Structure formats: structure tokens, C-alpha cells
């Protein structure tokens, strides 16, 4: 029986859990409410910025329409009809599509 007990390895020491990112000692810990308030402030700033950009786009589009630079009412150019001579020249050159 003593031989069996000698073959059993000793138990491994259990690792001590450590905090991967310890908080700096100089800063106060930030709680969830402060984080949420900061996120709300950032969202408000971005919404204001987006609103200002949208107003600029609306003004630009209105000035394009009133200035005649819009695409409204303009038809695309009709495709050019190919004559039989042009087609034959294309085929002979090897440019047939």
C-alpha cells in the first residue's frame, strides 16, 4: 500500500485571482449612473451635430432645385443608333460586343 501512495502527485497550488486592470489610486471609481450620464451627453452632442448637418443638406438641396441644377425633368441621352457600316467595321476590327 505504501507504493500506491508514493505514486500520487502532490496537489497543485491554486492560483490567486488578480484584477487585470486595477483602478488607479488617484481617480475615483466611476459608477454606472455617471457612465450613463456621460453617454447621454455624448449622444446629445452627436444628435445636435447630425441635426445641423441635415439642415445644411436641406438648404443645399433647396438651392440646387431653385437654381436649376437638379436632375428633375431631365431625360437621359438616347443611345446612339449604329449604322450597318459602323457595325461591319466593328465586327471586322474584332470589337464586337
N, C-alpha and C positions, 0 to 999 in steps of 0.2 A: 503494500500500500504506500509506503514512503516513496517509491519510484514514481507513482502516478502523481503525487502532489508536487514533485520536483519538476515535472514537465509543464505545469500550468504557468503561463507567464504572469508577471505582476500586472495589476491593472494600470492603465494609462491615467495620467493626471488629467482632470477635467479643465478645459480652457476657461479662463476668466473672461467674461464678455466685456468688451470695451466699446465705448462710444466712438464711431468712426469720425464724427465731426463734432468735437467738443465745442461748446459755445465759448467765445472769447470772454475773458473775465471782465473786460471794460464795458461791454454792451449789456443792456438789459434784455432779458428774453422777450420776444415778441409773441403776443398771444394771438389766437385765431381771429378775434374781433379786429385787432389792429391790422392784420393781414387783409381781412375782408374790406375794411375801410380804405386801405391803400389801393386795393384792386378796383374798388368803386370809383375812386378818384381818377385812376388811370383810364378807366372806361369812359368816364365823363369827358376827360380831355380828348380822347380819341373820337368820341361822338361829336364834340364841338368841331374838331378838325375836319371830320368827314362831312358835316353839315356845311361848313364853309367851302369845301371843295365842290360839293354838289351845287351850291348856289353859283359858284364860278362857272361850272359846266352848263347850267341852265342859261346863264347870261350869254355865254359863248354861243350856244345853240340858237338862242333867240336872235342874236346879232347875225349869225350865218343865214338864218331863214329870211330875216328882213333885208339883208344885204344882197340876197340873190346868190349866195354861194352854196346853197344846199342842193342835194341831188333830187329834190322833189320835182316831178313833172318832166324829167329828162329821160328820154328813151336811150337805150344803149345803141351804139352804131350797128347798123345791119351788117351781116357778114358779106364779104366781097364774093361775088359770083365768079367762078373760074370758067374761062372760055375753053373750048376743046383744044385750041392750040397751046394754051398755057398748061393744060393737063397733060397733053402729049409731051411737051418739053420736060415737065416734071418727071414723068414716067421714064423717059429716055435718060434723064440725069440720075435716076435711082433715088429720087426724093419722095417717092410715093408713100403716102401715109396709110 
